[in-house]
Amino acid sequence: MITATIDETSPVPPFEQLRTQLADAVRSGLLPPGTRLPTVRQLAGDLGIAPNTVAKTYKALEEEGLVRGQGRRGTLVADAAELPAGHRLDLLTSAASRYLAEAKRLGVSPKGAIDAVRAAAR
């Protein structure tokens, strides 16, 4: 079950809010590999947003390698182990960029962010 929400008062566009929430859910394992995502129309109706916004989100997640569209069979969470090594590195680099952007937003230097990663890895 997807527990995404859209904050209509946020300056962040609904597309980006949804993309971020779904990507985080996939990366954290909350949406495990093989999970079938709701149809575009169903999720759009549940969230009160335009179907094109959900379709754009699913397409972006597919381009990131996090989901795979299967036409009429729906959209499934991809298995990261099936991705080519270079693509996994691209995904990791993308995640690192987002992490550093969040660290900057929190006022943490790049060195501090790296130190936090080292501490978490212990």
Backbone as JSON Lines, residues from 0, in Angstrom:
{"i":0,"aa":"M","n":[0.85,-1.18,0.0],"ca":[0.0,0.0,0.0],"c":[0.89,1.24,0.0]}
{"i":1,"aa":"I","n":[0.55,2.18,-0.83],"ca":[1.31,3.42,-0.93],"c":[0.67,4.46,0.0]}
{"i":2,"aa":"T","n":[1.53,5.09,0.78],"ca":[1.04,6.09,1.73],"c":[1.55,7.48,1.37]}
{"i":3,"aa":"A","n":[1.62,7.77,0.1],"ca":[2.09,9.08,-0.36],"c":[1.02,10.13,-0.06]}
{"i":4,"aa":"T","n":[1.48,11.34,0.17],"ca":[0.58,12.47,0.38],"c":[1.11,13.65,-0.43]}
{"i":5,"aa":"I","n":[0.2,14.52,-0.8],"ca":[0.58,15.73,-1.53],"c":[0.21,16.92,-0.67]}
{"i":6,"aa":"D","n":[1.18,17.76,-0.39],"ca":[0.97,18.98,0.39],"c":[0.72,20.12,-0.59]}
{"i":7,"aa":"E","n":[-0.53,20.52,-0.7],"ca":[-0.9,21.56,-1.66],"c":[-0.32,22.92,-1.29]}
{"i":8,"aa":"T","n":[0.12,23.1,-0.05],"ca":[0.71,24.38,0.36],"c":[2.21,24.43,0.13]}
{"i":9,"aa":"S","n":[2.79,23.3,-0.23],"ca":[4.24,23.22,-0.44],"c":[4.63,23.9,-1.74]}
{"i":10,"aa":"P","n":[5.79,24.57,-1.75],"ca":[6.29,25.13,-3.01],"c":[6.84,24.05,-3.95]}
{"i":11,"aa":"V","n":[7.0,22.83,-3.43],"ca":[7.5,21.72,-4.24],"c":[6.33,21.2,-5.09]}
{"i":12,"aa":"P","n":[6.52,21.09,-6.4],"ca":[5.44,20.62,-7.28],"c":[4.97,19.21,-6.88]}
{"i":13,"aa":"P","n":[3.68,18.92,-7.09],"ca":[3.15,17.59,-6.76],"c":[3.95,16.45,-7.39]}
{"i":14,"aa":"F","n":[4.39,16.63,-8.64],"ca":[5.2,15.6,-9.31],"c":[6.42,15.26,-8.48]}
{"i":15,"aa":"E","n":[7.15,16.28,-8.02],"ca":[8.39,16.05,-7.27],"c":[8.09,15.47,-5.89]}
{"i":16,"aa":"Q","n":[7.01,15.93,-5.26],"ca":[6.63,15.36,-3.97],"c":[6.38,13.86,-4.11]}
{"i":17,"aa":"L","n":[5.61,13.48,-5.11],"ca":[5.27,12.07,-5.31],"c":[6.49,11.27,-5.72]}
{"i":18,"aa":"R","n":[7.31,11.81,-6.64],"ca":[8.51,11.09,-7.08],"c":[9.43,10.81,-5.9]}
{"i":19,"aa":"T","n":[9.64,11.82,-5.08],"ca":[10.53,11.66,-3.92],"c":[9.99,10.63,-2.94]}
{"i":20,"aa":"Q","n":[8.7,10.7,-2.64],"ca":[8.12,9.76,-1.68],"c":[8.18,8.32,-2.19]}
{"i":21,"aa":"L","n":[7.86,8.12,-3.46],"ca":[7.9,6.76,-4.01],"c":[9.33,6.25,-4.11]}
{"i":22,"aa":"A","n":[10.25,7.11,-4.56],"ca":[11.66,6.7,-4.65],"c":[12.19,6.33,-3.27]}
{"i":23,"aa":"D","n":[11.87,7.12,-2.27],"ca":[12.31,6.81,-0.91],"c":[11.73,5.5,-0.42]}
{"i":24,"aa":"A","n":[10.46,5.25,-0.73],"ca":[9.81,4.01,-0.31],"c":[10.45,2.79,-0.98]}
{"i":25,"aa":"V","n":[10.84,2.94,-2.25],"ca":[11.52,1.84,-2.95],"c":[12.9,1.64,-2.35]}
{"i":26,"aa":"R","n":[13.66,2.7,-2.19],"ca":[15.04,2.58,-1.69],"c":[15.09,2.05,-0.27]}
{"i":27,"aa":"S","n":[14.1,2.4,0.54],"ca":[14.09,1.95,1.93],"c":[13.58,0.52,2.09]}
{"i":28,"aa":"G","n":[12.98,-0.02,1.04],"ca":[12.43,-1.36,1.12],"c":[10.97,-1.38,1.54]}
{"i":29,"aa":"L","n":[10.41,-0.21,1.83],"ca":[8.99,-0.13,2.18],"c":[8.14,-0.65,1.02]}
{"i":30,"aa":"L","n":[8.6,-0.41,-0.2],"ca":[7.99,-1.0,-1.4],"c":[9.02,-1.98,-1.95]}
{"i":31,"aa":"P","n":[8.93,-3.24,-1.59],"ca":[9.94,-4.21,-2.01],"c":[9.85,-4.56,-3.49]}
{"i":32,"aa":"P","n":[10.93,-5.13,-4.05],"ca":[10.93,-5.53,-5.45],"c":[9.73,-6.42,-5.76]}
{"i":33,"aa":"G","n":[9.14,-6.17,-6.94],"ca":[8.0,-6.95,-7.37],"c":[6.66,-6.37,-6.96]}
{"i":34,"aa":"T","n":[6.67,-5.37,-6.08],"ca":[5.41,-4.75,-5.66],"c":[4.77,-4.05,-6.85]}
{"i":35,"aa":"R","n":[3.49,-4.32,-7.06],"ca":[2.74,-3.66,-8.13],"c":[2.22,-2.33,-7.61]}
{"i":36,"aa":"L","n":[2.55,-1.26,-8.33],"ca":[2.06,0.07,-7.97],"c":[0.62,0.24,-8.44]}
{"i":37,"aa":"P","n":[-0.13,1.12,-7.79],"ca":[-1.5,1.36,-8.24],"c":[-1.5,1.89,-9.68]}
{"i":38,"aa":"T","n":[-2.62,1.73,-10.36],"ca":[-2.73,2.29,-11.7],"c":[-2.61,3.81,-11.61]}
{"i":39,"aa":"V","n":[-2.26,4.41,-12.72],"ca":[-2.13,5.86,-12.77],"c":[-3.44,6.52,-12.32]}
{"i":40,"aa":"R","n":[-4.54,6.06,-12.85],"ca":[-5.84,6.66,-12.51],"c":[-6.19,6.46,-11.05]}
{"i":41,"aa":"Q","n":[-5.91,5.26,-10.53],"ca":[-6.23,5.0,-9.13],"c":[-5.44,5.91,-8.2]}
{"i":42,"aa":"L","n":[-4.12,6.0,-8.41],"ca":[-3.29,6.82,-7.54],"c":[-3.64,8.3,-7.69]}
{"i":43,"aa":"A","n":[-3.9,8.74,-8.92],"ca":[-4.29,10.13,-9.13],"c":[-5.58,10.44,-8.37]}
{"i":44,"aa":"G","n":[-6.54,9.55,-8.44],"ca":[-7.79,9.75,-7.72],"c":[-7.6,9.75,-6.22]}
{"i":45,"aa":"D","n":[-6.77,8.82,-5.72],"ca":[-6.5,8.74,-4.28],"c":[-5.84,10.01,-3.76]}
{"i":46,"aa":"L","n":[-4.95,10.6,-4.57],"ca":[-4.19,11.77,-4.13],"c":[-4.84,13.09,-4.54]}
{"i":47,"aa":"G","n":[-5.84,13.02,-5.41],"ca":[-6.5,14.24,-5.87],"c":[-5.62,15.07,-6.79]}
{"i":48,"aa":"I","n":[-4.84,14.38,-7.63],"ca":[-3.98,15.08,-8.59],"c":[-4.29,14.57,-9.99]}
{"i":49,"aa":"A","n":[-3.75,15.24,-10.98],"ca":[-3.99,14.88,-12.37],"c":[-3.32,13.55,-12.72]}
{"i":50,"aa":"P","n":[-3.98,12.72,-13.51],"ca":[-3.36,11.46,-13.94],"c":[-2.02,11.68,-14.65]}
{"i":51,"aa":"N","n":[-1.9,12.76,-15.42],"ca":[-0.62,13.02,-16.1],"c":[0.52,13.23,-15.11]}
{"i":52,"aa":"T","n":[0.21,13.76,-13.93],"ca":[1.25,13.95,-12.9],"c":[1.76,12.59,-12.43]}
{"i":53,"aa":"V","n":[0.85,11.65,-12.2],"ca":[1.26,10.31,-11.77],"c":[2.01,9.61,-12.9]}
{"i":54,"aa":"A","n":[1.52,9.73,-14.13],"ca":[2.19,9.1,-15.26],"c":[3.62,9.64,-15.41]}
{"i":55,"aa":"K","n":[3.78,10.95,-15.25],"ca":[5.11,11.57,-15.34],"c":[6.0,11.04,-14.22]}
{"i":56,"aa":"T","n":[5.44,10.86,-13.04],"ca":[6.19,10.33,-11.89],"c":[6.65,8.91,-12.18]}
{"i":57,"aa":"Y","n":[5.74,8.06,-12.65],"ca":[6.11,6.68,-12.95],"c":[7.19,6.63,-14.02]}
{"i":58,"aa":"K","n":[7.1,7.49,-15.02],"ca":[8.1,7.52,-16.09],"c":[9.46,7.92,-15.52]}
{"i":59,"aa":"A","n":[9.49,8.93,-14.64],"ca":[10.75,9.36,-14.02],"c":[11.35,8.24,-13.18]}
{"i":60,"aa":"L","n":[10.51,7.54,-12.43],"ca":[11.0,6.43,-11.6],"c":[11.52,5.29,-12.47]}
{"i":61,"aa":"E","n":[10.89,5.09,-13.62],"ca":[11.36,4.06,-14.54],"c":[12.72,4.46,-15.12]}
{"i":62,"aa":"E","n":[12.88,5.73,-15.45],"ca":[14.16,6.22,-15.98],"c":[15.26,6.09,-14.93]}
{"i":63,"aa":"E","n":[14.89,6.21,-13.65],"ca":[15.87,6.04,-12.57],"c":[16.16,4.57,-12.3]}
{"i":64,"aa":"G","n":[15.39,3.69,-12.9],"ca":[15.6,2.27,-12.71],"c":[14.93,1.71,-11.47]}
{"i":65,"aa":"L","n":[14.05,2.48,-10.86],"ca":[13.41,2.04,-9.62],"c":[12.15,1.22,-9.86]}
{"i":66,"aa":"V","n":[11.49,1.45,-10.98],"ca":[10.3,0.68,-11.33],"c":[10.42,0.26,-12.79]}
{"i":67,"aa":"R","n":[9.59,-0.69,-13.18],"ca":[9.55,-1.07,-14.59],"c":[8.09,-1.18,-15.01]}
{"i":68,"aa":"G","n":[7.79,-0.51,-16.1],"ca":[6.45,-0.55,-16.64],"c":[6.27,-1.81,-17.46]}
{"i":69,"aa":"Q","n":[5.11,-2.42,-17.33],"ca":[4.83,-3.64,-18.07],"c":[3.53,-3.51,-18.85]}
{"i":70,"aa":"G","n":[3.36,-2.33,-19.45],"ca":[2.18,-2.08,-20.26],"c":[0.9,-2.26,-19.47]}
{"i":71,"aa":"R","n":[0.0,-3.06,-20.01],"ca":[-1.3,-3.27,-19.36],"c":[-1.18,-4.03,-18.05]}
{"i":72,"aa":"R","n":[-0.04,-4.68,-17.83],"ca":[0.16,-5.45,-16.59],"c":[0.55,-4.56,-15.43]}
{"i":73,"aa":"G","n":[0.79,-3.29,-15.69],"ca":[1.05,-2.35,-14.61],"c":[2.51,-1.97,-14.46]}
{"i":74,"aa":"T","n":[2.79,-1.34,-13.35],"ca":[4.12,-0.88,-13.02],"c":[4.57,-1.59,-11.75]}
{"i":75,"aa":"L","n":[5.76,-2.19,-11.8],"ca":[6.29,-2.95,-10.68],"c":[7.58,-2.33,-10.16]}
{"i":76,"aa":"V","n":[7.83,-2.49,-8.88],"ca":[9.11,-2.07,-8.31],"c":[10.19,-2.98,-8.85]}
{"i":77,"aa":"A","n":[11.24,-2.39,-9.38],"ca":[12.33,-3.15,-10.0],"c":[13.23,-3.75,-8.93]}
{"i":78,"aa":"D","n":[13.92,-4.8,-9.32],"ca":[14.91,-5.44,-8.47],"c":[16.26,-4.82,-8.8]}
{"i":79,"aa":"A","n":[16.85,-4.09,-7.86],"ca":[18.11,-3.38,-8.12],"c":[19.22,-4.34,-8.53]}
{"i":80,"aa":"A","n":[19.17,-5.57,-8.06],"ca":[20.22,-6.54,-8.4],"c":[20.22,-6.87,-9.89]}
{"i":81,"aa":"E","n":[19.08,-6.64,-10.57],"ca":[18.99,-6.92,-11.99],"c":[19.54,-5.8,-12.86]}
{"i":82,"aa":"L","n":[19.81,-4.66,-12.26],"ca":[20.29,-3.52,-13.03],"c":[21.76,-3.69,-13.37]}
{"i":83,"aa":"P","n":[22.2,-3.18,-14.53],"ca":[23.62,-3.22,-14.86],"c":[24.43,-2.45,-13.8]}
{"i":84,"aa":"A","n":[25.65,-2.9,-13.56],"ca":[26.49,-2.28,-12.53],"c":[26.62,-0.78,-12.75]}
{"i":85,"aa":"G","n":[26.8,-0.35,-13.99],"ca":[26.93,1.08,-14.28],"c":[25.69,1.85,-13.9]}
{"i":86,"aa":"H","n":[24.53,1.26,-14.12],"ca":[23.28,1.92,-13.76],"c":[23.12,2.01,-12.25]}
{"i":87,"aa":"R","n":[23.54,0.96,-11.54],"ca":[23.49,1.01,-10.07],"c":[24.39,2.14,-9.57]}
{"i":88,"aa":"L","n":[25.55,2.32,-10.2],"ca":[26.45,3.4,-9.81],"c":[25.81,4.75,-10.09]}
{"i":89,"aa":"D","n":[25.13,4.86,-11.23],"ca":[24.41,6.1,-11.54],"c":[23.35,6.4,-10.48]}
{"i":90,"aa":"L","n":[22.6,5.37,-10.08],"ca":[21.58,5.55,-9.05],"c":[22.21,5.97,-7.73]}
{"i":91,"aa":"L","n":[23.34,5.36,-7.4],"ca":[24.02,5.71,-6.16],"c":[24.55,7.14,-6.22]}
{"i":92,"aa":"T","n":[25.09,7.55,-7.35],"ca":[25.57,8.92,-7.51],"c":[24.43,9.91,-7.4]}
{"i":93,"aa":"S","n":[23.31,9.57,-7.99],"ca":[22.12,10.42,-7.89],"c":[21.66,10.54,-6.45]}
{"i":94,"aa":"A","n":[21.65,9.42,-5.73],"ca":[21.25,9.44,-4.32],"c":[22.23,10.27,-3.5]}
{"i":95,"aa":"A","n":[23.51,10.15,-3.8],"ca":[24.52,10.94,-3.08],"c":[24.33,12.43,-3.32]}
{"i":96,"aa":"S","n":[23.99,12.8,-4.54],"ca":[23.73,14.21,-4.86],"c":[22.54,14.74,-4.07]}
{"i":97,"aa":"R","n":[21.49,13.93,-4.0],"ca":[20.31,14.36,-3.23],"c":[20.65,14.46,-1.74]}
{"i":98,"aa":"Y","n":[21.46,13.52,-1.25],"ca":[21.88,13.55,0.15],"c":[22.67,14.81,0.45]}
{"i":99,"aa":"L","n":[23.61,15.14,-0.42],"ca":[24.42,16.34,-0.2],"c":[23.56,17.61,-0.29]}
{"i":100,"aa":"A","n":[22.58,17.62,-1.16],"ca":[21.67,18.77,-1.25],"c":[20.88,18.91,0.05]}
{"i":101,"aa":"E","n":[20.43,17.79,0.61],"ca":[19.7,17.83,1.88],"c":[20.62,18.29,3.0]}
{"i":102,"aa":"A","n":[21.86,17.81,3.0],"ca":[22.83,18.23,4.01],"c":[23.04,19.74,3.93]}
{"i":103,"aa":"K","n":[23.18,20.25,2.72],"ca":[23.36,21.69,2.53],"c":[22.15,22.45,3.05]}
{"i":104,"aa":"R","n":[20.95,21.94,2.76],"ca":[19.72,22.58,3.23],"c":[19.69,22.63,4.76]}
{"i":105,"aa":"L","n":[20.27,21.62,5.39],"ca":[20.32,21.56,6.85],"c":[21.5,22.33,7.43]}
{"i":106,"aa":"G","n":[22.31,22.92,6.56],"ca":[23.45,23.71,7.03],"c":[24.67,22.87,7.38]}
{"i":107,"aa":"V","n":[24.74,21.65,6.85],"ca":[25.86,20.76,7.12],"c":[26.82,20.8,5.93]}
{"i":108,"aa":"S","n":[28.1,20.92,6.23],"ca":[29.11,20.97,5.17],"c":[29.24,19.6,4.49]}
{"i":109,"aa":"P","n":[29.82,19.58,3.28],"ca":[30.05,18.28,2.64],"c":[30.89,17.33,3.51]}
{"i":110,"aa":"K","n":[31.9,17.88,4.18],"ca":[32.72,17.05,5.07],"c":[31.87,16.49,6.2]}
{"i":111,"aa":"G","n":[31.0,17.31,6.78],"ca":[30.12,16.84,7.84],"c":[29.17,15.76,7.35]}
{"i":112,"aa":"A","n":[28.68,15.92,6.12],"ca":[27.78,14.91,5.55],"c":[28.51,13.59,5.34]}
{"i":113,"aa":"I","n":[29.75,13.66,4.88],"ca":[30.55,12.45,4.67],"c":[30.85,11.8,6.01]}
{"i":114,"aa":"D","n":[31.16,12.61,7.02],"ca":[31.41,12.07,8.36],"c":[30.16,11.35,8.88]}
{"i":115,"aa":"A","n":[28.98,11.89,8.58],"ca":[27.73,11.25,9.01],"c":[27.55,9.89,8.33]}
{"i":116,"aa":"V","n":[27.92,9.8,7.05],"ca":[27.84,8.53,6.33],"c":[28.8,7.53,6.96]}
{"i":117,"aa":"R","n":[30.02,7.97,7.27],"ca":[31.0,7.06,7.9],"c":[30.48,6.55,9.25]}
{"i":118,"aa":"A","n":[29.88,7.46,10.02],"ca":[29.34,7.07,11.33],"c":[28.21,6.07,11.16]}
{"i":119,"aa":"A","n":[27.36,6.28,10.16],"ca":[26.24,5.36,9.94],"c":[26.71,4.0,9.46]}
{"i":120,"aa":"A","n":[27.84,3.98,8.75],"ca":[28.35,2.72,8.21],"c":[29.01,1.84,9.29]}
{"i":121,"aa":"R","n":[29.31,2.43,10.41],"ca":[29.97,1.65,11.48],"c":[29.06,0.7,12.15]}
